[in-house]
Amino acid sequence: MTFLALAAALLLEQARALSPTHPVFTQFQRLLSVIERSLDAGRYRQGILAWVLATLPAVLFVAVTAHWLHRAVPVLGLLFDVGVLYLTMGFRVFSRSYRETHDALREGDLVAARVSIGRWRGASAEELTANEVARLAIERGLACAHRHVFGVIAWFAVFGAAGALFYRLAALVHDRWGVRDDAEPDQFGRFSREAFQYCDWIPVRLTAIGFAVAGDFEDALYCWRTQAGAWPRRSEGIVLAAGAGAIGVRLGSVIGTSASLRERPELGTGEEADVDLMTSAVGLTWRALLLWLFIIALVTTASWFGSAGG
């Protein structure tokens, strides 16, 4: 059932991807706004309560519903799992922006590529070179592949539909409350950040291993071991370092001109990022995804035969 649900959800998402402005997403963001207005006084304990209210009721509802459906009508349970995965995975949500940037660079339209990557990142990209645009696109593409695909799959494979929803909601709450400026005395979002770090500890490492197996294994492990710790967000650094090593590209480093210079740790080895390596990053993501699906299919088949034999 796990493999069938994943395969069906991925096919459905490829055929008709949900928009970031879908009512489900917008209503959840409104819920977060209501909770924030009601509870946010800048204290840690209030942040814990807000996180619980934002995540656990929906997760418990999905867990109970999925359990009942799988016991009563397994086919409906499968369809329910597909629906939850369809809402929680977002392969096409970020791949659309990635493709726009890639196509613009391929056509030599740097202005359009800057507009695309700037809109995707929510920051100005007017002074970036073509290589810097490609570098940022690969970084964001690898990070989004983990957050929207591999992380969700990891939690679904272990905990079912409730696990997929829990991971996605924890990620959304983290992005809303957990990335506030550390210089502020506000502690409200601290628990959201800490909770997601625990939720993501194993998935990021599974994603990195998947990239390593699907690409240059030795370079991926070397970059992961020696470079990931220098990245501001270590979990993201693990994914980016392993991905960069797997395809042989240099990520991180300095971007911008002297007027907007931004220094970042270097990740990866090999060549400067360009449009061809953007294509390689897409291939790496798909190979890693197929690897995950193959392993899940083997486990599902083995468990099915084990149940049949028993």
Salt bridges, closest charged atoms under 4 A:
GLU36 OE1 - ARG176 NE 3.64
GLU36 OE2 - ARG180 NH2 2.54
ASP40 OD2 - ARG180 NH1 3.23
ASP81 OD2 - HIS70 NE2 2.81
GLU100 OE1 - ARG119 NH2 3.22
ASP103 OD1 - HIS102 ND1 3.35
GLU139 OE1 - ARG264 NH1 2.66
ASP175 OD2 - ARG147 NH1 2.89
ASP175 OD1 - HIS174 ND1 3.17
ASP186 OD2 - ARG180 NH1 2.21
GLU194 OE2 - ARG190 NE 3.06
ASP200 OD1 - HIS146 NE2 2.93
GLU272 OE2 - ARG135 NH2 2.93
GLU272 OE1 - ARG250 NH2 3.26
ASP276 OD1 - ARG106 NH1 3.13
